[in-house]
């Protein structure tokens, strides 16, 4: 039935296209962008995957912040850090910075927050083991002392945000697996936006959240939009409808690859495409002993069975790249006959978000030659996926395979994948793999980009491939639909810097009810970044 | 019309038909010519349609398919290959569309531009634009161009339809035209044919009637046929005149032949009545009858001659027969006389011996002598009477007379009495009452004697023990029966049918003549109108003679 609906939708889309010759225009919104924040400015964004990563980044800040660069981070409240010894880092703090409630930010704020942090550190990296303490050098300088070298320090620092005393007293620092410390709306952070309505933690979030510009934000000229409404749980089709056929309902959303045309031809939206380091994380339930995937051969066979190139071509519509974590065709340890024998007539229980159904249809098509049956549990609610995923370590769940519409929350770093192999990590179901654990313990100590780091990464990848801990699929491009009058350059990682976004005077929030001029409704040539 | 001869009438009729056929052929030829012309035009239209289909629509569809494939192509290698094919296809179509009208060519250029635009979009990695373009503008131009080509096809098809309609209309008109011509010609030919045929048929019917009458006359010879009356001035009238002449001539011949046949019948009747001098004198018209007349007359001449010869011959034979019969009868008579005389001769001899003895012993006296002489004279007289009896017996009766059968029987028996006795044949004669018949008594007695004599011979020859002959006379209402039966073993079956034939005898050894029973049957059946039959009994033969009583004759 779903296939039929999709087919009808595609047909209706094609034949609904206007018969007149379509002309495109260049996107000139940047030239018309408001340079000063207007209090009327308002955008609505839909973030179906890990919305807390972006929201957290917009309402909070730490010493460094997640960035779409080779390091994966940039200085934020620290203006610079030195590395006087292997286990010591000293950072200068930005001055004249105030929390959203107006209270000043200084070294004490940092020390105070780290004290809370170290009581309940994040549990998906090794910071809890690596960080010894943070010391105040002066009012605007701190020292970070490690127990052992920790190459992921600055990436972890990008997730250690600072909160007002009021917040810390109320909620403390909770090192949860997702969305740390957005437990309540209020002026609790240092980010460009204040969460004024809703909460977003991943495990617990409201359907939408409202962010208002932080009047105390330290970076001059930002943010440029007064209000941002973040939707978290819209159904994909509904969101597309709001995005492409309505104005003022939605200004930004990632779209499925097969919805580019509608987006591009919409009177109100434009299409922006860029490579990403996001991934679709597909977990095997390694803890469920009666699951077919408990058998390593089955997991290997599933990885061998997927033709990455065809997935990329036909399922991703070329919007993606080969995942270096995935098995290359020559790496398959099984013969074709073995794959058939292992997979023949197997049945798997699959949990997925509806946004990933397109991917599963592609996978299902490829696996159909092995007579595999997939029984889906489909949800539009990301929280459910997290619940089923993260609770598996406590109570073994019934699913065999679970797919998560993940984004690069860690900034172009292999840990985005490797943390799934770390025993004890809430996101990992790997057990009793001493080799892998050895590799990962070594991994923490190496600086990203070093030769040793790269070699170890390769070992981990090989080990993961051998054990087939996950089902790997190509890395998707980020394909976004944006309001034509939204001036914004999205990133290829899991965080979108909306505080840098602005709108034009023709944006719906600025027109005060006036109709959108026809000349602006002409389709805009898609923008591919780079 | 009556004045025209049949051959001219038929010539006229055939001329009408011929002209009609010529007209029809001319019209059909014209239709065929028009049809060929129109079919050629339709064929050209069809070729034009096919040309549009093969050289424009189908390659255009290929181009469209290539453009779509180009957009859907999953990788650059495929895309480059398709793009090369697409350019070649455009070049090919460009050559073809150059040959078409300006309007179509302009639409073609518009479509090519959209295809190129799709291609450009793809070259610029604007996949979405290419996808949209190929499904909107390019598609629209494609349909426009396709529509234009279909219009061209439609024009050709419409022209073909028009031509086809022309053919149909022309065929329809010609159909009516042919119909009218056929109707007119048919009517004309029909009328001419009807008039002609009615005249001819009328004349033929008259001829038929005349001929019927003539043939009826031929059958019945009753009424002479009337002459056939025709005034058609044509061949049939000529035929009627000829027929009338023939009928008249035939009637005369028939009448003459009828006279001839009547004459012939009279001659035949004459011949039947024994008048062999009668001859055919009438002349027949028919040669065959005339020939028959000559043959018949010659035949009668020959017959007369033959009969005369046969009569003479039979007469001689009968004479001989009679002579033989007489000799036989004489022999018989002598034998019978001998038997009759045997005793008196002995008595006479004894008397003479007695006289001799008496004389020798001188005992002869006159008295004895006279007595003996008297006795001898008596004996002599008896013997003389015997001879007279025999003479009378064989003396033919001159006229028919009524006589007593028993007496005639007694006379025959008397003739044979001594012989029967001599052969120890028992003879029974049973007579109940007197019966008279009209006939020849001597011949009748002679006939009985023949039967009895034959019976005696058989009994004697076959040495039958206890032989007998039984003769019975019975009187009926109209007839009298005389049955003579013996126990001599009967007549051999193979001889049964022939015993009454003349000269048939089984007594060759005894000089049998074969005349006796023939004569007997002749006497009984021819002279006395009686019936004679024979059959075998268990012991012998039984002859039955049936005679009409004298009272019946009266």
Interface residues (C-beta under 8 A of the other chain):
Chain A: X14 X17 X18 X19 X20 X21 X22 X24 X260 X261 X264 X265 X271 X313 X314 X318 X525 X526 X528
Chain B: X74 X75 X114 X125 X126 X127 X128 X129 X131 X132 X133 X135 X136 X137 X139 X140
